[in-house]
Every structure is written in structure tokens, then in C-alpha cells.
């Protein structure tokens, strides 16, 4: 499991800001940014893992331990990206070609 609590950046403001307002992500947290194949680490304060996925939720690229202040990172063929705490992808064994699943939150 990559995240059991994953927010969705559902509008231009939240997509543009991403995790910039946050000081960290706790284990189990994530942020899904739909409709993009790139991210930037400018203005970020902590490292993350980025899992780029296509429209079918197949992993296109995994970039581990992205450091703050890096310029844009691209993944041709990606439709969205999931940002996770650094080290999550390695712990989960996530790699290109994996198929992810999403389940609604239990209430």
C-alpha cells in the first residue's frame, strides 16, 4: 500500500501549490495531482517520492527521494502523479509497470 490517506489536488490552486504549504507528509499520507505529467520541487521544504501513473493507473515512472528545489521532473505517458513521503516507493516495492488500485475512504 502506498497511502491510506491520499488527498486529491482537485483544482488549479491546489494543483499549483501541491505540497508547498506543508512541512512534511506523514507515513501513509499522499497527494494525487491529476492531469499532469510533470512536477517541480521549487519552494518545497522536504523530500518526496513521486509515482507517475497513466490513465489506467499503471505506474509509468517512479522517482525516489526528490530533493527540494529541483526544477521540473517529467514522465512522458503519465496522466497523474502521486506524491508520497520519501522512501515509500522503495518500502512498497513500487516500480514502472505496476498497476495501482484506488479505494474510497472507509467512513
C-alpha positions as CSV (number, residue, x, y, z in Angstrom):
1,X,0.0,0.0,0.0
2,X,1.4,3.4,-1.0
3,X,-1.1,5.5,1.0
4,X,-4.1,5.0,3.2
5,X,-4.9,8.8,3.2
6,X,-4.4,10.4,-0.1
7,X,-5.8,13.9,-0.8
8,X,-6.6,15.0,-4.4
9,X,-5.5,18.3,-5.7
10,X,-8.8,18.9,-7.4
11,X,-8.5,22.5,-8.7
12,X,-5.9,24.8,-10.2
13,X,-4.9,26.3,-6.9
14,X,-4.4,23.0,-5.1
15,X,-2.6,21.6,-8.1
16,X,-0.3,24.6,-8.4
17,X,0.5,24.6,-4.7
18,X,0.8,20.9,-4.2
19,X,2.7,20.2,-1.0
20,X,4.4,23.6,-0.8
21,X,2.3,24.8,2.2
22,X,3.2,21.6,4.1
23,X,6.3,21.0,6.2
24,X,6.1,17.2,5.8
25,X,4.0,14.2,4.8
26,X,3.4,11.5,7.5
27,X,3.7,7.8,6.7
28,X,0.5,6.7,4.9
29,X,-0.3,10.2,3.5
30,X,-0.1,11.2,-0.1
31,X,-1.3,13.7,-2.7
32,X,-2.7,12.8,-6.1
33,X,-2.2,15.5,-8.7
34,X,-4.4,14.6,-11.7
35,X,-4.0,15.7,-15.3
36,X,-0.2,16.3,-15.3
37,X,3.0,14.5,-16.3
38,X,5.4,16.8,-14.5
39,X,6.1,18.3,-11.1
40,X,8.5,20.8,-9.7
41,X,10.2,20.8,-6.3
42,X,10.7,24.6,-6.2
43,X,9.7,26.1,-2.9
44,X,9.4,22.6,-1.3
45,X,10.8,22.0,2.2
46,X,11.2,18.2,2.2
47,X,12.0,15.3,0.0
48,X,9.3,13.1,-1.5
49,X,8.8,10.1,-3.8
50,X,6.8,10.8,-7.0
51,X,4.9,7.9,-8.6
52,X,3.7,8.9,-12.1
53,X,0.8,6.9,-13.4
54,X,-1.1,6.7,-16.7
55,X,-4.9,6.9,-17.2
56,X,-5.3,3.2,-16.3
57,X,-3.3,3.7,-13.0
58,X,-0.3,1.8,-14.4
59,X,3.0,3.2,-13.0
60,X,5.0,4.9,-15.7
61,X,7.9,6.2,-13.6
62,X,9.0,6.2,-10.0
63,X,11.3,9.0,-8.8
64,X,12.5,8.4,-5.3
65,X,13.7,10.9,-2.7
66,X,13.3,14.0,-4.8
67,X,15.1,16.8,-3.1
68,X,13.6,20.3,-2.6
69,X,14.4,23.0,-5.1
70,X,14.8,20.7,-8.1
71,X,13.4,22.0,-11.4
72,X,10.7,20.1,-13.3
73,X,10.6,16.3,-13.4
74,X,8.8,14.8,-16.4
75,X,7.3,11.4,-17.1
76,X,6.2,11.0,-20.7
77,X,3.0,9.0,-20.9
78,X,1.9,9.9,-17.4
79,X,-1.6,11.3,-16.7
80,X,-1.2,12.0,-13.0
81,X,1.3,11.9,-10.2
82,X,1.1,10.7,-6.6
83,X,3.4,12.4,-4.1
84,X,4.4,10.4,-1.1
85,X,6.8,10.5,1.8
86,X,10.4,9.8,0.8
87,X,11.1,6.1,1.0
88,X,7.5,4.9,0.4
89,X,8.1,3.6,-3.1
90,X,11.1,1.5,-2.0
91,X,9.3,0.1,1.0
92,X,6.3,-0.8,-1.1
93,X,8.5,-2.2,-4.0
94,X,6.7,0.1,-6.4
95,X,8.2,0.2,-9.9
96,X,7.3,1.0,-13.5
97,X,4.7,-1.4,-14.9
98,X,2.9,-1.9,-11.6
99,X,-0.9,-1.5,-11.6
100,X,-2.3,0.6,-8.8
101,X,-5.8,0.5,-7.3
102,X,-7.8,3.2,-5.6
103,X,-10.5,2.5,-3.0
104,X,-12.8,5.1,-1.4
105,X,-12.1,6.0,2.2
106,X,-13.9,4.0,4.8
107,X,-16.2,6.2,6.9
